[in-house]
Amino acid sequence: MGFSLLAFCLQSFAICPSVDAQQYTIIDLGALDGDELAEAAKINEDGRIAGTSAHIGPPLKTQAFLWTEQDGMMDLGNLHEGDTVATNINNRKQVVGHEYYEYDDEPLVHAFLWSK
């Protein structure tokens, strides 16, 4: 039975028209200066990408970024010298995310909206 199935598969493959292999382009977005890794979160219709770059430390330090084909990776800054994470981008080129930081030794998280 196994041989018959194998023969059928080989015959079927031989008579099927060949399918051209799909072509893909992979672009290395890199990381912000001094960082070792980066993660893309979202891409909008214009091809702009929001994500997070990180220096693995110690200590671990994260920074939100916006990547465009024209300008590459741009640091979005922060509000309180904390660790920022970009989570989404819309078609109006606005990036949202959150920042982890400490105030009076208390850990806090604040949302942000970045636009240019």
HULIN-V880639 format. One record per pair of residues at least 12 apart in sequence whose ideal C-beta (glycine too) atoms are under 8 Angstrom apart, sorted by sequence separation. I is the first residue (numbers start at 1). J is the second residue. D is the distance in whole Angstrom. If there is no record, write none. Layout:
BEGIN
<<I;J;D> <I;J;D>>
END
This chain:
BEGIN
<<39;51;5> <52;64;6> <53;65;5> <63;75;6> <64;76;4> <85;97;5> <98;110;7> <38;51;6> <39;52;5> <51;64;8> <52;65;7> <63;76;7> <84;97;6> <85;98;6> <98;111;5> <99;112;6> <38;52;7> <39;53;8> <50;64;7> <51;65;6> <64;78;8> <84;98;7> <85;99;8> <97;111;7> <98;112;7> <38;53;4> <39;54;8> <50;65;7> <63;78;7> <84;99;5> <85;100;8> <96;111;7> <97;112;6> <37;53;7> <38;54;7> <50;66;6> <51;67;7> <83;99;7> <96;112;7> <37;54;5> <49;66;7> <50;67;8> <82;99;5> <83;100;5> <96;113;5> <97;114;8> <35;53;4> <36;54;7> <48;66;6> <49;67;4> <82;100;5> <83;101;7> <95;113;8> <96;114;8> <35;54;6> <36;55;6> <37;56;7> <48;67;7> <49;68;8> <76;95;6> <80;99;6> <82;101;3> <94;113;6> <95;114;4> <29;49;7> <35;55;5> <36;56;5> <48;68;5> <53;73;7> <63;83;7> <64;84;4> <66;86;7> <79;99;6> <81;101;7> <82;102;7> <94;114;7> <95;115;8> <32;53;4> <34;55;6> <47;68;7> <62;83;4> <63;84;6> <64;85;6> <65;86;7> <76;97;8> <78;99;6> <80;101;4> <94;115;5> <29;51;7> <31;53;5> <47;69;6> <53;75;8> <61;83;6> <62;84;6> <64;86;4> <79;101;8> <93;115;7> <31;54;8> <60;83;8> <62;85;6> <66;89;7> <78;101;8> <80;103;7> <92;115;7> <93;116;7> <35;61;8> <38;65;7> <40;67;7> <35;63;7> <80;108;8> <84;112;7> <86;114;8> <66;95;6> <80;110;7> <32;63;6> <64;95;7> <79;110;7> <52;84;7> <32;65;6> <52;85;5> <64;97;5> <79;112;6> <52;86;6> <38;73;7> <51;86;6> <50;86;4> <50;87;7> <77;114;8> <29;67;5> <50;88;6> <76;114;5> <50;89;4> <49;89;7> <32;73;6> <48;89;6> <30;72;7> <31;73;7> <30;73;6> <32;75;5> <29;73;6> <41;85;8> <42;86;8> <41;86;6> <42;87;7> <44;89;5> <46;91;7> <48;93;6> <50;95;5> <52;97;8> <41;87;5> <42;88;5> <43;89;7> <44;90;6> <45;91;5> <41;88;7> <42;89;5> <44;91;5> <46;93;7> <50;97;7> <41;89;8> <64;112;8> <66;114;8> <44;93;7> <64;114;7>>
END
